[in-house]
Amino acid sequence: MWDNPSMSLVELEVGQTAVVESLEGASSTTQRRLFSLGFVPGEQLCLEQRTPAYVVRLGWTRVALDRETAERVSVLPDPGTCNAAEHPG
């Protein structure tokens, strides 16, 4: 187990899964937008791409975030990896 498992979404590797822990330092407008897109505590996500935008899969939804917004998403890394075949898009 990690000493300090919490990390920013931008620290994940492509293909890594994590669980949303919180939204750190985001404005209330950004928090509402992220919540409405599915970034709620306990939700599992998968980082599919880092450039030119951070593309995250939450269930059957794919969301593209700029770096500034992605930095606000605090996650707990999951030892698993995501598989694009799980949710064909």
C-alpha positions as a printed NumPy array, in Angstrom:
array([[  0.   ,   0.   ,   0.   ],
       [  1.143,   3.554,  -0.683],
       [  2.183,   6.001,   2.068],
       [  0.337,   8.874,   0.384],
       [ -1.818,   7.276,  -2.309],
       [ -3.642,  10.436,  -3.38 ],
       [ -2.383,  12.05 ,  -6.575],
       [ -3.529,  14.38 ,  -9.305],
       [ -5.136,  12.964, -12.434],
       [ -2.221,  14.383, -14.474],
       [  0.182,  12.045, -12.621],
       [ -1.508,   8.885, -13.916],
       [ -0.013,   6.903, -16.761],
       [ -2.035,   6.315, -19.917],
       [ -4.029,   3.112, -19.429],
       [ -4.022,   3.387, -15.635],
       [ -7.225,   3.265, -13.625],
       [ -7.982,   5.255, -10.489],
       [-10.853,   6.236,  -8.229],
       [-11.929,   9.86 ,  -7.864],
       [-11.133,  11.072,  -4.36 ],
       [-11.967,  14.793,  -4.487],
       [-11.742,  18.009,  -6.492],
       [ -8.912,  20.115,  -5.093],
       [ -8.846,  23.884,  -5.473],
       [-11.459,  23.996,  -8.223],
       [-13.84 ,  26.925,  -8.409],
       [-17.476,  26.187,  -7.624],
       [-18.293,  26.489, -11.343],
       [-15.588,  23.969, -12.25 ],
       [-16.678,  21.646,  -9.435],
       [-20.287,  21.69 , -10.663],
       [-19.171,  21.012, -14.241],
       [-16.93 ,  18.114, -13.187],
       [-19.638,  16.635, -10.948],
       [-22.128,  16.813, -13.818],
       [-19.629,  14.96 , -16.052],
       [-19.321,  12.136, -13.509],
       [-16.234,  13.133, -11.504],
       [-17.738,  12.219,  -8.14 ],
       [-15.902,  10.643,  -5.192],
       [-15.753,   6.87 ,  -5.517],
       [-16.173,   6.804,  -9.308],
       [-13.606,   4.71 , -11.183],
       [-11.924,   6.278, -14.197],
       [ -9.353,   5.384, -16.805],
       [ -6.836,   7.78 , -18.345],
       [ -6.863,   7.068, -22.078],
       [ -4.812,   9.973, -23.437],
       [ -2.637,  12.844, -22.185],
       [ -2.088,  15.017, -25.242],
       [ -3.353,  17.273, -26.653],
       [ -5.939,  16.913, -23.867],
       [ -6.452,  14.526, -20.95 ],
       [ -9.07 ,  12.042, -22.117],
       [-10.709,  10.16 , -19.285],
       [-13.249,   7.357, -19.458],
       [-15.847,   7.216, -16.687],
       [-18.081,   4.214, -17.352],
       [-19.377,   4.625, -20.905],
       [-18.499,   8.328, -21.096],
       [-15.3  ,   9.872, -22.425],
       [-14.384,  13.363, -21.254],
       [-11.566,  15.619, -22.49 ],
       [-10.035,  17.991, -19.929],
       [ -7.371,  20.658, -20.216],
       [ -4.349,  20.29 , -17.936],
       [ -5.488,  22.988, -15.495],
       [ -8.797,  21.214, -14.908],
       [ -7.234,  17.737, -14.783],
       [ -4.833,  18.941, -12.078],
       [ -7.848,  19.638,  -9.839],
       [ -9.021,  16.015,  -9.879],
       [ -7.486,  14.126,  -6.944],
       [ -7.482,  10.353,  -7.427],
       [ -6.466,   7.161,  -5.671],
       [ -4.566,   4.962,  -8.124],
       [ -5.924,   1.509,  -8.811],
       [ -3.421,  -1.271,  -9.538],
       [ -5.427,  -2.336, -12.603],
       [ -5.27 ,  -1.117, -16.146],
       [ -8.112,  -0.215, -18.44 ],
       [ -8.855,  -1.982, -21.65 ],
       [-10.387,  -0.106, -24.58 ],
       [-12.226,  -3.297, -25.543],
       [-14.228,  -3.136, -22.308],
       [-16.179,  -0.127, -23.554],
       [-16.02 ,   0.11 , -27.332],
       [-16.476,   3.617, -28.435]])
